[in-house]
């Protein structure tokens, strides 16, 4: 099989991998072996180390534990993946600026699949995007205003390439926004903002699947209305999803689905699970995700992503 180098790397691969982790090379395997060893159905997996060139993982409910923490064992593992020429790519509904901040210490050469695949960036350079038509974003925002006026505890986030924009100013709502949108601005009227809007995200303090999703159903005929979490619904172009972004990246790298490993837990991960032969649903994932994935990984609270990577790649 053809092997590709990680995109965006110029010159020889860095010899000093301590630059990425601060952990001397002889100690890395010991650090990775300290990852908790929860149940993984290894009998269901092909024997022997796999030829994986690309690993893509969702963040919330997948890589992050329930306290929103990145497992400590990820950093030495990323150094080993770089050494092997394996690209590790976060794929999230989160904003690019937020993802970059979370991975800042290892961000060079990393591809970030942000905003549910609507905005893909490497080293500050846009690889692909799928902006909404301006009038559509405005109409969605007005629909959410109507829900709020009717008593629903909801708020819209208009996600642009430069920043995310909100009208609600209460701390409870802004605390939720800050988790996913490091670059956000409170404005008087989100419908008057000039930016390339790539997504509209709606937060519901109750159940997004039962309140917001039905209200936005009229947009489903022309756009994607995706329940991306218990409290979030995202509206994007019909052509935009994590799977579309992943397939574009695979083509750019010359990587096949057989060389791709993907992890997810919620409905906005379905299409990218379809793009990889090594597809894993997390224990506790949405039932449809478990049905769609080929394999089941341990839960996000048991470092399931790291444990599975270590087994499949023989780390």
Buried (B, 14 or more C-beta within 10 A) or exposed (E): EEEBEBBBBEEEEBEEBEEBBEBEBEEBEEBBEEBEEBEBEEEEBEEEEBEBBBBBBBBBBBBBBEEEEBBEBBBBBBBBBBBBEBBBBBBBBBBBBBBBEBBEEBBBBBBBBBBBBBBBBBBEEEBBBBBBEBEBBBBBBEBBBEBBEEEBBBBBBBBBBEBBBBBBEEEEBBEBBEEBBBBBBEBEEBBEBEBBBBBBBBBBBEEBBEBBBEBBEEBEEEBBBBBBBEBBBBBBBEEBBBBBBBBBBBEBBEBBBEBBBBBBBBBBBBBBBBBBBBBBBBBBBBEEBBEBBBBBBBBBBBBBBBBBBBBBBEB
